[in-house]
């Protein structure tokens, strides 16, 4: 195998040429200051790229990705991205978007324990172990999907608890948080919630533990909105497969 990546550089040239032929002003527009309305906090999975699944051009969405789309409040990387997006770019929407069959969640469900990766996944592992009897009563694929969903709901709550978000709301900045999940098998995003636009809405959320214990209602696939497991308070649309 070649030590260089000339084939990728060739693809870059072909891509840039095609973009210029289709839209001669494309790269001139890209040179201007980016003004995205959205911050996407997603999984590092190579199959889930924000611009592609949203149908947006470069410059329209600011992106942070990590294993299993986890919001660690001690992670300077995500906090720096969040602060830049909220305070400097003045995004109006922050989206936490995970996906079904997430490899990070598969790892959190296992009994294997290592070092760095399991430290990163610990919030999900703790949630699973706390409610292990509930999760283990589910079929394996349902258990995995349900924990993928609950992980997103947990991360939206963790995001809403950061001083960066609290301060934005306190000064009256328009800022909305969203929890989404993507299905690689059909390319569609499900809107799970919760949707939060203020400290009051955050503080009035039902506890995540209650959402774990709530009945799971499979989402109607295609373009219909997800059903709710907690009367809309935890935003739980669930995918049976």
Secondary structure, 3 states (H helix, E strand, C coil): CCCCCHHHHHHHHHHHHHHHHHCCCHHHHHHCCCCCCEEEEEECCCCCCHHHHHCCCCCCEEEEEEHHHCCCCCCHHHHHHHHHHHHHCCCCEEEEEEECCCHHHHHHHCCCCCCHHHHHHHHHHHHHHHCHHHHHCCCHHHHHHHHHHHHHHHHHHHHHCCHHHHHHHHCCCCCEEEEEEEECCCCEEEECCCCECCHHHHHCCCCHHHHHHCCCCECCCCCCCCCCCCCCCCCCCECCC
